[in-house]
Amino acid sequence: MPLLILGGLLVALAPVVGLLPGPGGIFLFAGGLVLLLRNSAWIKRHYARLTRKYPRLGRISNRALRRESARRRRLRDAPAPGVPD
């Protein structure tokens, strides 16, 4: 429960930090989103719906968040070495 609250706090503070020069708000938002996705089933369901609705943004965000599912898909879809197309 404390990690869920911390994740929500990080996401809420990201726009404020984003006003400062530099990319700090992006990293703050990503860290908060990771905490929320790891600790809330409700947020996982809504995130999965959004990634199905917007697959390109879902691929980008999964890769940026270094999610295990993105790594599995990338390895699955990669051509085998030494096999011609």
Kinemage of the C-alpha trace (Angstrom):
@kinemage 1
@onewidth
@group {chain A} dominant
@subgroup {mainchain}
@vectorlist {calphas} color= white
{ca met a 1} P 0.000 0.000 0.000
{ca pro a 2} L 2.762 2.555 0.739
{ca leu a 3} L 4.340 1.920 -2.679
{ca leu a 4} L 0.984 2.523 -4.336
{ca ile a 5} L 0.659 5.866 -2.561
{ca leu a 6} L 4.261 6.766 -3.425
{ca gly a 7} L 3.617 5.908 -7.096
{ca gly a 8} L 0.535 8.105 -7.187
{ca leu a 9} L 2.461 10.917 -5.535
{ca leu a 10} L 5.284 10.650 -8.088
{ca val a 11} L 2.821 10.747 -10.992
{ca ala a 12} L 1.032 13.726 -9.449
{ca leu a 13} L 4.297 15.637 -8.937
{ca ala a 14} L 5.599 14.958 -12.459
{ca pro a 15} L 3.837 17.966 -14.091
{ca val a 16} L 5.204 20.295 -11.414
{ca val a 17} L 8.760 19.039 -11.885
{ca gly a 18} L 8.196 19.123 -15.648
{ca leu a 19} L 7.976 22.911 -15.476
{ca leu a 20} L 11.614 23.060 -14.404
{ca pro a 21} L 14.279 22.949 -17.115
{ca gly a 22} L 15.447 19.466 -17.952
{ca pro a 23} L 13.813 16.061 -18.372
{ca gly a 24} L 13.117 15.429 -14.660
{ca gly a 25} L 9.348 15.168 -15.015
{ca ile a 26} L 9.582 12.294 -17.484
{ca phe a 27} L 11.676 10.176 -15.150
{ca leu a 28} L 9.482 11.002 -12.183
{ca phe a 29} L 6.352 10.006 -14.128
{ca ala a 30} L 7.936 6.763 -15.364
{ca gly a 31} L 9.018 5.786 -11.860
{ca gly a 32} L 5.565 6.482 -10.483
{ca leu a 33} L 3.921 4.519 -13.285
{ca val a 34} L 6.175 1.530 -12.627
{ca leu a 35} L 5.233 1.558 -8.946
{ca leu a 36} L 1.547 1.830 -9.794
{ca leu a 37} L 1.659 -0.972 -12.374
{ca arg a 38} L 3.455 -3.319 -9.977
{ca asn a 39} L 1.076 -2.714 -7.074
{ca ser a 40} L -2.422 -2.204 -8.481
{ca ala a 41} L -4.499 -4.716 -10.430
{ca trp a 42} L -6.981 -1.984 -11.400
{ca ile a 43} L -4.280 0.173 -12.984
{ca lys a 44} L -2.829 -2.873 -14.787
{ca arg a 45} L -6.216 -3.548 -16.408
{ca his a 46} L -6.627 0.053 -17.558
{ca tyr a 47} L -3.043 0.194 -18.829
{ca ala a 48} L -3.645 -3.003 -20.816
{ca arg a 49} L -6.810 -1.493 -22.347
{ca leu a 50} L -4.928 1.633 -23.375
{ca thr a 51} L -2.105 -0.370 -24.941
{ca arg a 52} L -4.637 -2.388 -26.955
{ca lys a 53} L -6.380 0.785 -28.094
{ca tyr a 54} L -3.098 2.530 -28.998
{ca pro a 55} L -0.633 -0.284 -29.844
{ca arg a 56} L 2.169 1.964 -31.084
{ca leu a 57} L 2.208 4.018 -27.894
{ca gly a 58} L 1.920 0.808 -25.898
{ca arg a 59} L 5.042 -0.623 -27.525
{ca ile a 60} L 6.960 2.580 -26.893
{ca ser a 61} L 5.864 2.859 -23.275
{ca asn a 62} L 6.492 -0.827 -22.529
{ca arg a 63} L 9.985 -0.523 -23.921
{ca ala a 64} L 10.665 2.716 -22.056
{ca leu a 65} L 9.441 1.188 -18.802
{ca arg a 66} L 11.643 -1.863 -19.500
{ca arg a 67} L 8.716 -4.182 -19.010
{ca glu a 68} L 9.336 -7.913 -19.287
{ca ser a 69} L 6.518 -8.265 -21.841
{ca ala a 70} L 8.283 -5.870 -24.225
{ca arg a 71} L 11.498 -7.879 -24.016
{ca arg a 72} L 9.656 -11.177 -24.657
{ca arg a 73} L 7.866 -9.747 -27.700
{ca arg a 74} L 11.068 -8.278 -29.097
{ca leu a 75} L 12.845 -11.640 -28.751
{ca arg a 76} L 9.872 -13.532 -30.179
{ca asp a 77} L 9.544 -11.310 -33.234
{ca ala a 78} L 13.272 -11.074 -33.991
{ca pro a 79} L 14.440 -13.122 -36.978
{ca ala a 80} L 16.527 -16.139 -36.125
{ca pro a 81} L 20.247 -15.635 -36.839
{ca gly a 82} L 21.450 -17.348 -40.024
{ca val a 83} L 17.936 -17.922 -41.388
{ca pro a 84} L 17.239 -16.104 -44.675
{ca asp a 85} L 13.934 -14.246 -45.058
